[in-house]
Amino acid sequence: MRYSELVEVCEEIEATTKRLEMTDSLVKLFKKTPAELIDKVIYLIQGKIYPDFVGIKLGIAEKLAIKAISQAYGVDKNEVLRDFKRLGDLGTVAKELAAKRTQAVLASAPLTVERVHETLDEIARASGARSQEAKIGLLAGLLADATPKEAKFIVRTVTGKMRLGIADMTILDALAIAYTGEKENRKHIERAYNTSSDLGDVAKTLATSGLEGIKNYKIRVGRPIRMMLAQRLASADEILNKLGGEAACEWKYDGERIQIHKKGKEVILFSRRLENITEQYPDVCATVREHVQCNEAIIEGECVAVHPDTGELLPFQELMHRRRKYGVEDAAKKFPVSLFLFDVLYIDGEDLTQQEYIVRRKKLEEIVRCDERIRLTEMLRTSDLSEVERFFEHAIEAGCEGLILKALNGVYQAGARGWLWIKLKRSYQSKMVEPIDVVVVGAFHGRGRRSGSYGALLAAVYDKENDVFTTISKVGSGFKDEDLENLPKMLSPYEIEHVHPRVKSEIEADVWFTPSVVMEIIGDELTLSPVHTTAFGKIREGAGIAVRFPRFTGRWRFDKSPEDATTVEEIVEMYKSQLKKVE
Ligand code: AMP
């Protein structure tokens, strides 16, 4: 098939913004395309050579493309650069230079779709010491044989600037019309696309096996399933109603969504955008290999950064350490993650996407051997509004973003943002702008590097009215190694058998202290908490106030007596005055 046929259609599409006209042009193109080439044609009109998840990408630097253009048309690099500055698009530069050249192109055979695809593939794959020259040579060769219009689109494709604005849905429409004569059939084709995220493969199946082939289109391990997304409503009440009165409430973790494909010992990870991110998480792959007990599986979960010594959940930003090419193994040790699984879509040949949520959740429980690096999301099945609210506060305090409420009988709606999953986030947030002074009233034994010392301290503020200390936070961050070493010695004089009579705590600490030592902490915000006793019931029934993401500032306030610590009254004031609407 001639590449020029594809380019003609690209030109038509470029000239319109109307979706119907685009669809018509695509239908015309698909009808002309031999079945064995339809996948390549689809990738090429989208400016790609493979579906995104394959991870072989074009997008060569403009500097390289300029060299190739200069070589192909025998003009100086600076001249190409000048034209580029004038025209603002390298594709158009190539088109003009191709039109000006003196020797006729006609001598060479016309470019075919096959040749263009194959050469672009070679360009994308060229690696190693002399790869730059190789890429330039291959591209120049292609441009030398291209017509001006073809040159324009080749250059745009290799530099990743195709941008015709063809939505996936437009391609699905065009496929339905071209191959079945009815746009109605798009729903079947779309389902197949949601199953594989590969428009090329879907089109080829349609072209070779018709609508029957599409209806039988199956999940395959290694091809990402387009992810199900959540709607949002403002209150727990509305959400419960929408879900029929009862729901599975899950913590909404603040990490990165991962779709995990396991085939024997092989594990592939896909991001929310369906990119292959296996390399970023070698530790996750190893955990899955060891803890997911079936041969083949597709499961989903949220990967969350955790504190190496205390296991506390950390904010999403901490995952940035994994976005690197080199030293990932080191980063994995220094910045560990835990995986919180929430769905299973496929096990050993069985497609589970049409099963109800509860069935899927049960299967997930059955195949995963949990430990601290891999477990299921915290989940509460309830129809009681106040239980949902308490669970929400737990989630926020633990470092999550809120809850996702899921329909108990809901299927997995691949590629859809439907009403079977509804998220509940906060509408208000109380920013914490200044540090507070807290009294150490208890401690928790450390693990890992912190074994022998404490992993976290239980901190309280002073309730003047009742002359007691109420808990506000479990502080495990911000301690230097020497702080940690000294903690047991420093606190041992105050150690007591039971919780101190003046301490009001709902939390069971491993070790209790007489309130004596004061330290300064800061956090990201103050939140409502069902477990901390500070200002309990003052802002909302059944909830106290807590510090979210607390850390020790490094300042021990030996100058302060416990009664000089920040008071409950001050905390309530801070909470109210720092309240901000979350957009
Ligand atoms: P949003 O990105 O705000 O639309 O929220 C949806 C995202 O929340 C999902 O794509 C997941 O990455 C993430 N998430 C965290 N916890 C869960 C959970 N328990 N169930 C589903 N998604 C979750």
Boltz pocket constraint, residues with backbone or C-beta under 6 A from the ligand:
constraints:
  - pocket:
      binder: B
      contacts: [[A, 228], [A, 229], [A, 230], [A, 250], [A, 251], [A, 252], [A, 253], [A, 254], [A, 255], [A, 256], [A, 257], [A, 272], [A, 301], [A, 302], [A, 342], [A, 377], [A, 404], [A, 423]]
      max_distance: 6.0
